[in-house]
Every structure is written in C-alpha cells, then in structure tokens.
C-alpha cells in the first residue's frame, strides 16, 4: 500500500512539473499577452531568452570571461551560466567557446571527468588565449578530485574527510559507504565493511542525523576565493540527495573550521570553482567533506521559483534575492563575484576605479 501511495505522489509531482514547463514555454513567447513582467521570467527556450542573448553578444565590459564547454559536445550548463553572468554581473561579460583571444579569464566548464580527447581539445583552446591569461580550473588539474590521491592529499592538508583506509579489524564492525569510483550521482551502498569491492571505494559512514530525525547535507559554492553558502538539504534518508530531500533551507552559517577547510580544498587541488558537500557529525558537529564537483548543477529547483511567482530557469545563487533572504556576506553574490573576477583577471590596481564607476555604493 505504501509503495502505491509513493507512486501516486511521484506521479503528481511529475504532472505538476510538466504543467510548469508548459507555462514556462508559453510565457517565453507571450509574456505581454498574459501581463507577466520580464523580470519574473528566467532562462528558457523561446523568444525572450533569444532577445536577451542577442543583446549579450554586443556586451563589452571590464572583464570578459570565456567559458570552455566541450564535454558533452552538445553542451549542458555553459549557455545557461553565460546567460546569467551577462544578466547579473555589472563588470563581467561572458561568452561560450567564443572570443577566446580577447578573454581576460578562461573558465573550463565541462562535464568531469574529462575524456582524453576533451582534455586535449581544451588544452588547444587555452593555447589560443593571450599569453598569461588566467584559467579557472585548468585542464591539467580539472579531474584532480577523481584521482586516487585526492582524499589522502586533502586529509594531509588538514581537511576533515571520511576515513577511506581500512584493515581486517574493520570487517563486520565499521559502517561504511561504498561509492562507485569516478562518477557523480552514482548509487551508494551503506553496509558494514566487508573488504574491497571491484569498482567501488569505501568511506566510513558519517551520521548527520539531527534531533528532528532528519539527516542534513550542506552545500557551498566556491568561486575564485568567494565562499557562498548554497543550501542545507534535509532528508529521512542517510544519503541526502535531490530525489529524497524533505526540504531545503537557504540560510546557514559557515564556521571558521569549515571556511578554512574549503580554502584548503581549493589550494590543495589547485581548482578555483567547485561546489562542495559536507556533513556535520551529530555527536560533535565536526564537518566532514564528502563530495567535490567542478561542474555542479547551477539551475535552481523548479518549485522554488514557481512557488514565488517566477517562470523559467534561474541560477541557484539568486535564491536569496527571490526569497527576500539577506545574503550572509551582507553583499549581493554578483557584487562579490565581480570583485573576485577583477582580482583573478589581474586587474587589482584598477579595482577601486572600476567599482566606483560601476557600483554607486561600496
């Protein structure tokens, strides 16, 4: 009976989202007919997005960012991210696989891990840039998180990660999570340790259950030394993920240990853009960093947008603006982003002048 109810619930959610998508497509073409304000309509396939992208192609701002997306070939998040940089930033413009030669920043933005041919293609694109052009997530280090040494390197640097080395003493006693090697969003197996499994890697289980009986997972975005709290996901399942979450909260404080750990991850793996998931252990609140993604999903959850009267697809970093929640830093994300990109592009000496001309309040 419970299984039947679950199927009905899932069916209702799918139907609701299908209706939302249909409405999203309609307002892209006929927003003026239905009286929907343009600033309530996000990215999507349709006339309004095409008009905005046409305007973006003529943008010339202080810092030009070229996103390099070659895997998958048809693209995935690159066009979406370039769109929102152009819409939201006041100092940066962005292109996708174009204007490499005049870019101030190259940003490798492709699905990981990179196949050898994709890495070679990216390296050739990087060579076309001006000498000394800084690169976010260079192809040579793009897959560093997937390397066998990654967790031990992070642990040696002082980052708290789940234990991944086990002995005979752990067999049948230590609770572990078996993860498929080299894949994101792959099934995970929770069991007592019973030795190595081909194709899997074991990590000691970290119990993140709160007093309300819900497990918690924290997600943070890192961009060129910006640490941006994204959300806390809650679930009755130990493996908190999008499919089984109960709800999200978009406000949480990052403590000094977590802040330093995230900077250590960036320095140790030599990456400048990633999302990181971590758990706070129930017994002592100690953070354990469990997953790093250099190509994280940037699209806001549909229900978050629609429940507040927005259409289309929106960037996660704008959630607090739409929900009327103050930013943890006290400044809008995009202002922090602009400041970080000016510095990363090597224009630090011009930063004050650029900001005075662009932002009325500093």
ABEGO torsion letter per residue (X at the ends): XAAAAAAAAAAAAAAAAAAAAAAAAAAAAAAAAAGBBAAABBBBBEAAAAAAAAAAAABBBABBBBBBBAOBAAEAAAAAAAAAAAAABAABBBBBGBGAAABABBBBBBBOBBBAAAAAAAAAAAAABBBGBBBBGBAAAAAAAABAAAAAAAAAAGBBBBBABBBAAABGABBBBBBBBGBBGBBBBBBBBAEBBBGBBBBBBBBABBAAGBBBBBBBBBBGGBBBBABBBBBABABBBAAABABBBABBBBBAAAAAAAAAAAAAAGBABBBBBBBBBAAAGBBBBABBBABBBABBBAAAAAAAGBBEBBBAAAAAAAAGBBBAAGBBAAAAAAAAAAAAAGAAAAAAAAAAAABABX
